[in-house]
Amino acid sequence: MGRIVTFGEIMLRLAPNGHYRFFQDDQLQATFGGGEANVSVSLANYGLDTAFVTKLPEHAIGQAAVNSLRYFGVDTQFITRGGDRVGIYFLEKGASQRGSLCIYDRKNSAIAEATPDDFDWDKIFDKAEWFHFTGITPALGPNVVEICMEACKAAKAHGVKISCDLNYRGKLWTRDQARQAMTKLCEYVDVCISNEEDAKDVFGIEAEGSDITGGKLNTDGYRSVAKQLADRFGFEKVAITLRTSISANDNDWQGMLYDGSDCCFSKQYHLHIVDRVGGGDSFGAGLIYSLISGYSTSEAIEFAVAASALKHSIEGDFNRVSVAEVKKLAGGDGSGRVQR
């Protein structure tokens, strides 16, 4: 099995303890996380050879970010060192009817100022099997769109499968900017990952009969969304996560996988959330693992959704679970009983 490569930004996460509001307490918990880095950590925990690619400063905070990945066994040899800043995001976790709040401080970070010359994609993709990125990364700037494009072209030249989580972030770019960049990048993508909002925000493809804010999701409408995405870009597979938000603490969680002919829906989980950041990334990692492992469409979506359900119970961006734990939940044991 070849290496899995992910590319993006790893950031310093600063968050108050528990469900305190910003500076209600005089402490902020410092950890690291970021879309593609989260995927790499999950895949390393599943026993796969995974490498994370980014650019980080050579100072102590940049090294701490590298070390946070090495702890889980992620290959960091392709991380370029340089620049002045590690991006930061501040997270205030919501509760009940108060939603979580994320504030970015990532302008002029090392990866946001990277150039195509910083990465030797032919070397990076040597003996690689899979490449994953998200829509967050090209949102960092036109230069990073260019880097993503070069990475996709090189991946294709090396026969590497490409997955992309659309992950639209309105705080980073406009819908028009996202549509222009992602339309070009998605021409190279084999497996597209989306949620109930991203397809609409990026490509204007909307599920009929759904009210996301009101908590009403129409599963038949998402069959149409997946087919429209696949027909437009030639995706081999389209995965969509379906979240019904009852409150900040309680969500219903489900997923769908379209393989070009059939749609499979997973079982639905009722989640009592500890930390929802990284939930989509853990889904993406679970999907990549299951597809690489040769799972059927139904097995793949069950594994991906179970992996993500478990992530919602874990503090921090990283999903600290094993294949055995995911399989146990996917197999129907969601009791949460003490294991002795």
C-alpha positions in Angstrom: 0.0 0.0 0.0 1.4 3.4 -1.0 1.8 6.6 1.0 -1.1 8.9 1.5 -0.2 12.6 1.1 -2.2 15.5 2.5 -1.5 19.2 1.9 -2.7 22.2 3.9 -2.2 24.4 6.9 -1.7 23.3 10.5 -2.6 26.0 13.0 -2.2 26.7 16.6 -5.6 26.3 18.3 -6.3 28.5 21.4 -9.4 27.7 23.3 -10.9 28.5 26.7 -11.3 25.6 29.1 -14.6 23.7 28.8 -17.4 25.9 27.6 -16.1 29.2 29.0 -16.5 32.2 26.8 -13.3 34.0 25.6 -11.5 35.4 28.6 -14.2 34.4 31.1 -11.2 32.4 32.3 -7.6 33.6 32.2 -6.3 30.4 30.5 -6.4 29.2 26.9 -5.6 25.6 26.0 -3.0 25.4 23.2 -3.1 22.5 20.7 -2.6 22.1 17.0 -5.0 21.2 14.2 -6.1 21.8 10.6 -8.2 20.0 8.0 -5.6 18.0 6.2 -3.3 17.5 9.2 -6.3 16.1 11.0 -6.8 13.6 8.2 -3.2 12.6 8.3 -3.3 11.9 12.1 -6.4 9.7 11.7 -4.8 7.7 8.9 -1.6 7.2 10.9 -3.7 6.0 13.8 -5.3 3.5 11.4 -1.8 2.2 10.6 -1.3 3.7 7.2 1.8 5.4 5.8 0.7 9.1 5.7 2.7 12.3 5.0 1.5 15.8 5.7 2.9 18.6 3.5 2.9 22.3 4.5 5.2 25.2 5.2 6.1 26.2 8.8 8.6 28.6 10.4 11.8 27.3 11.8 11.1 28.8 15.3 9.9 26.9 18.4 6.2 27.2 17.6 6.7 25.8 14.1 8.7 22.9 15.5 6.0 22.2 18.1 3.5 21.9 15.2 5.8 19.4 13.5 6.3 17.5 16.8 2.5 17.2 17.3 2.3 15.3 14.0 5.4 13.2 14.7 3.8 12.0 17.9 1.2 10.1 15.9 3.6 8.8 13.4 2.8 11.2 10.6 5.7 11.6 8.1 6.9 15.2 8.2 9.9 15.0 5.9 8.2 17.0 3.1 7.3 20.0 5.3 9.1 23.1 4.0 10.6 25.3 6.7 10.5 29.1 6.4 8.3 32.1 6.9 7.5 34.0 10.1 4.1 32.9 11.3 2.1 29.8 12.4 -1.6 30.5 11.7 -3.8 30.7 14.8 -7.4 30.1 15.4 -9.4 30.9 18.5 -12.2 28.5 19.4 -15.0 29.2 21.8 -17.1 26.0 22.2 -20.8 26.5 22.2 -23.4 24.9 24.4 -27.1 24.4 24.2 -28.5 27.1 21.9 -25.2 29.1 21.8 -23.2 28.1 18.8 -19.4 27.7 18.8 -17.3 30.6 17.5 -14.1 30.4 15.5 -11.9 33.4 14.9 -9.0 33.2 12.5 -5.6 34.9 12.9 -3.8 33.3 10.0 -3.0 36.1 7.6 0.6 36.1 6.4 1.2 32.6 7.8 4.1 30.6 6.4 1.9 28.5 4.1 -0.3 31.4 3.0 2.9 33.1 1.7 4.4 29.9 0.2 5.3 29.7 -3.5 5.2 26.8 -6.0 9.0 26.5 -5.7 8.6 25.4 -2.1 7.4 21.9 -3.0 8.9 19.2 -5.1 5.7 17.3 -6.0 7.4 14.7 -8.1 9.5 13.7 -5.1 6.5 13.9 -2.8 4.3 11.7 -4.9 7.0 9.0 -5.6 5.5 5.8 -4.3 2.3 7.6 -3.2 -1.2 6.1 -3.6 -3.5 8.9 -2.5 -3.6 12.7 -2.3 -6.0 14.7 -0.1 -6.7 18.4 0.2 -9.6 20.6 1.1 -11.2 23.8 -0.1 -9.7 25.6 2.9 -6.2 25.4 1.5 -6.7 27.2 -1.9 -8.8 29.8 0.1 -5.5 31.0 1.6 -4.6 32.9 -1.5 -4.1 32.8 -5.3 -0.5 31.6 -4.8 -1.9 28.6 -2.8 -4.5 27.9 -5.6 -1.5 27.6 -7.9 0.3 25.3 -5.6 -2.8 23.1 -5.2 -3.1 23.0 -9.0 0.5 21.9 -9.4 0.0 19.3 -6.8 -3.1 17.9 -8.5 -1.3 17.8 -11.9 1.7 16.0 -10.4 -0.6 13.5 -8.5 -2.3 12.6 -11.8 1.0 12.2 -13.6 2.0 9.7 -10.9 -1.3 7.8 -11.0 -2.3 9.0 -7.6 -6.0 9.1 -6.6 -7.2 12.5 -5.4 -9.8 13.3 -2.8 -11.1 16.8 -1.9 -13.3 18.0 0.9 -15.0 21.1 -0.5 -15.0 22.7 3.0 -16.2 26.2 2.1 -15.1 28.9 4.6 -16.8 32.2 4.1 -14.3 33.9 6.4 -11.5 33.1 4.0 -13.0 33.9 0.5 -16.2 34.6 -1.4 -18.4 32.1 -3.0 -17.4 33.5 -6.4 -13.7 33.0 -5.6 -14.4 29.5 -4.3 -16.4 28.6 -7.4 -13.7 29.8 -9.8 -10.8 28.0 -8.1 -12.6 24.8 -7.1 -14.2 24.3 -10.5 -10.7 24.1 -12.0 -9.2 21.9 -9.2 -12.2 19.5 -9.2 -11.4 18.5 -12.7 -8.6 16.4 -11.2 -10.5 15.0 -8.2 -11.7 11.4 -8.0 -13.5 11.4 -4.7 -15.5 14.5 -3.6 -16.5 15.0 0.0 -19.1 17.6 0.9 -21.7 18.5 3.5 -25.2 19.8 3.3 -24.0 23.3 2.7 -20.8 23.2 0.7 -22.2 22.0 -2.6 -24.6 24.9 -2.5 -22.0 27.5 -1.4 -19.3 26.5 -3.9 -21.3 25.2 -6.9 -24.9 26.4 -6.4 -26.1 22.8 -6.2 -28.8 22.6 -3.5 -30.8 19.7 -2.1 -34.5 20.4 -2.6 -36.8 20.2 0.4 -34.1 20.8 3.0 -33.9 23.5 5.7 -30.5 23.3 7.3 -31.1 25.9 9.9 -34.4 24.5 10.9 -33.0 21.0 11.1 -34.8 19.4 8.2 -32.7 17.4 5.7 -34.2 15.7 2.7 -32.2 12.5 1.9 -33.7 12.2 -1.6 -32.5 15.7 -2.3 -28.9 14.7 -1.5 -29.0 11.8 -3.9 -29.6 14.5 -6.6 -26.8 16.7 -5.3 -24.3 13.8 -5.4 -25.4 12.8 -9.0 -25.2 16.5 -10.2 -21.6 16.8 -8.7 -20.5 13.5 -10.3 -22.1 14.4 -13.6 -20.5 17.8 -13.7 -16.9 16.8 -12.8 -16.7 13.1 -13.5 -16.1 12.1 -9.8 -15.9 8.4 -9.2 -17.5 8.8 -5.8 -19.3 11.6 -3.9 -19.6 11.4 -0.1 -22.0 13.8 1.7 -22.3 14.2 5.5 -25.7 15.0 6.8 -25.9 16.9 10.1 -29.2 17.8 11.9 -28.3 20.3 14.5 -30.7 20.1 17.4 -28.4 22.3 19.6 -24.7 23.0 20.0 -24.4 19.8 22.1 -26.8 17.5 20.3 -26.7 16.6 16.6 -28.0 13.7 14.5 -25.2 12.5 12.2 -25.4 10.4 9.0 -23.6 10.1 5.7 -24.2 9.1 2.1 -21.9 7.7 -0.5 -22.7 7.7 -4.2 -20.6 5.5 -6.4 -21.8 6.6 -9.8 -24.8 4.4 -9.9 -26.1 3.7 -6.3 -26.4 5.7 -3.1 -25.8 4.2 0.3 -26.9 5.9 3.5 -25.3 5.0 6.8 -27.2 4.5 10.0 -27.9 7.7 11.9 -26.2 8.5 15.2 -27.4 10.8 17.9 -24.3 12.7 19.1 -23.9 14.4 22.5 -20.9 16.5 21.5 -17.7 17.1 23.4 -15.9 18.8 20.5 -17.2 19.0 16.9 -14.1 20.6 15.3 -12.5 18.0 13.1 -15.7 16.0 12.6 -15.6 16.3 8.9 -11.9 15.6 8.7 -12.4 12.4 10.6 -15.1 11.4 8.2 -12.8 12.1 5.3 -10.0 10.0 6.8 -12.4 7.2 7.5 -13.6 7.2 3.9 -10.1 7.2 2.5 -9.1 4.3 4.8 -12.1 2.3 3.9 -11.8 2.9 0.1 -8.1 2.1 0.1 -8.9 -1.1 2.1 -11.3 -2.3 -0.5 -14.5 -1.9 1.5 -17.8 -2.0 -0.3 -19.8 1.2 -0.7 -22.0 0.4 2.3 -19.1 -0.7 4.4 -17.1 2.4 3.5 -19.8 4.9 4.5 -20.6 3.1 7.7 -16.9 3.2 8.7 -16.5 6.9 7.8 -19.6 8.0 9.7 -18.7 5.8 12.8 -15.2 7.3 12.8 -16.6 10.8 12.7 -19.2 10.0 15.4 -16.3 9.0 17.7 -14.4 12.2 17.0 -17.3 14.2 18.3 -16.5 12.7 21.7 -12.8 13.7 21.8 -11.3 17.0 22.7 -9.0 18.7 20.2 -8.8 18.6 16.4 -7.3 15.1 16.2 -9.3 11.9 16.2 -7.6 9.6 18.6 -9.3 6.3 17.8 -8.2 3.0 16.3 -9.7 0.9 13.5 -11.0 -1.6 16.1 -12.9 1.1 17.9 -14.4 2.4 14.7 -15.4 -1.1 13.5 -17.0 -1.8 16.9 -19.3 1.2 16.6 -20.0 0.7 12.9 -21.0 -2.9 13.8 -23.7 -1.6 16.1 -22.1 -1.3 19.5 -22.8 2.3 20.4 -23.8 1.7 24.0 -20.8 3.5 25.5 -20.6 0.9 28.3 -17.4 0.7 30.3 -14.9 -1.8 28.9 -13.4 -4.0 31.6 
